[in-house]
Amino acid sequence: MKKISIMFWSLMIILCPLNTRADELPRLSSDCLEDMQNRDETYNKAIMKDIISELGLDIDNKKYIEVTDKDLDAAHMIYGGKEVDENYQSLHKQFIVASRGKPTLYVKPKEAYLLYKQPDNTNVAIHLKLTDLEWVVAGKQKKEGNSVHYKLLKCEKEYLKKKQEYFNH
């Protein structure tokens, strides 16, 4: 009797899944994800172009190397990933800002600019200089910038609509 009871409950667990919802959670297609990535890159480039032009900065790709927060983290890991690394930490903390798009660092030997657009469209450029051990703020510029429109893609809108329907049922 005990064996029959165990077999019965085992079958019930296997045959009656806990999640009875037949619909699968909506997902973004790989094409949509790629389109989103391309849109985000274009959006960030437009933001950087607005900041550079509005603040009158002499930054171009010939003199400066463009570095994102991910690039900085990768370089830190490649060069040892030390816990106490004043060079890395002094740059990394600059990226911790509220911004539209992604803050971007433009670096040349012993000098750098961190550029970002605040949520209220204020353009910010932080001028950094390299000392013996760390990067220090040498100056900061702020100026009202132009609004750069961020447009949701059709596939994103459809995904959000399907996701909302999924959770409302």
Sequence and secondary structure as in RCSB ss.txt:
>XXXX:A:sequence
MKKISIMFWSLMIILCPLNTRADELPRLSSDCLEDMQNRDETYNKAIMKDIISELGLDIDNKKYIEVTDKDLDAA
HMIYGGKEVDENYQSLHKQFIVASRGKPTLYVKPKEAYLLYKQPDNTNVAIHLKLTDLEWVVAGKQKKEGNSVHY
KLLKCEKEYLKKKQEYFNH
>XXXX:A:secstr
 HHHHHHHHHHHHHHS S    S      HHHHHHHHHHHHHHHHHHHHHHHHHHT    TTT EEE HHHHHHH
HHHTT  SS HHHHHHHGGG S  EEEEEEEEETTEEEEEEE TTSEEEEEEEEE SSSEEEEEEEEEE      
   HHHHHHHHHHHHHHH 
